[in-house]
């Protein structure tokens, strides 16, 4: 193996490492977008669950009050 082949081999290896970094960066951006979407969905779910709990508490209180009378 002469110096020219070694330089070409090292350049290809450097290019492959650079491509892996780029692909990893793109993958992490995609994961970040998906996690953000999931976070928004969970926030909405929590709000709806709190509203459901409030309605359940009001309904239980009104049933208790009506049965007391």
C-alpha positions in Angstrom: 0.0 0.0 0.0 1.5 3.3 -1.0 1.0 6.8 0.4 -1.6 7.7 -2.2 -3.8 4.7 -1.4 -3.4 5.4 2.3 -4.5 9.0 1.9 -7.5 7.9 -0.2 -8.4 5.3 2.5 -8.2 7.9 5.3 -10.2 10.4 3.2 -13.0 7.8 2.7 -12.9 6.9 6.4 -13.2 10.6 7.3 -16.1 11.0 4.9 -17.9 8.0 6.4 -17.5 9.4 9.9 -18.8 12.7 8.8 -21.8 11.1 7.2 -22.6 9.1 10.4 -22.5 12.4 12.3 -24.9 14.0 9.8 -27.3 11.0 9.9 -27.2 11.0 13.7 -28.0 14.7 13.8 -31.0 14.3 11.5 -32.2 11.4 13.6 -32.0 13.3 16.8 -33.9 16.2 15.2 -36.7 13.8 14.2 -36.8 12.3 17.7 -36.9 15.8 19.2 -39.9 16.7 17.0 -41.7 13.5 17.9 -41.1 14.0 21.7 -42.4 17.6 21.4 -45.5 16.3 19.7 -46.0 13.7 22.4 -45.5 16.3 25.1 -48.2 18.4 23.6 -50.5 15.4 23.4 -49.9 14.5 27.0 -50.5 18.0 28.2 -53.9 18.0 26.4 -54.7 14.6 27.9 -53.9 15.9 31.4 -56.2 18.9 30.9 -59.0 16.7 29.7 -58.5 14.3 32.6 -58.6 17.2 35.1 -61.9 18.4 33.6 -63.3 14.9 33.8 -62.3 14.7 37.5 -64.0 18.0 38.2 -67.2 16.9 36.5 -67.1 13.6 38.4 -66.6 15.4 41.7 -69.5 17.8 41.0 -71.7 14.9 39.9 -70.9 13.0 43.1 -71.6 16.0 45.3 -74.9 16.7 43.6 -76.0 13.1 44.0 -75.0 13.1 47.7 -76.9 16.4 48.2 -80.0 15.1 46.4 -80.0 11.9 48.4 -79.6 13.9 51.7 -82.8 15.9 50.9 
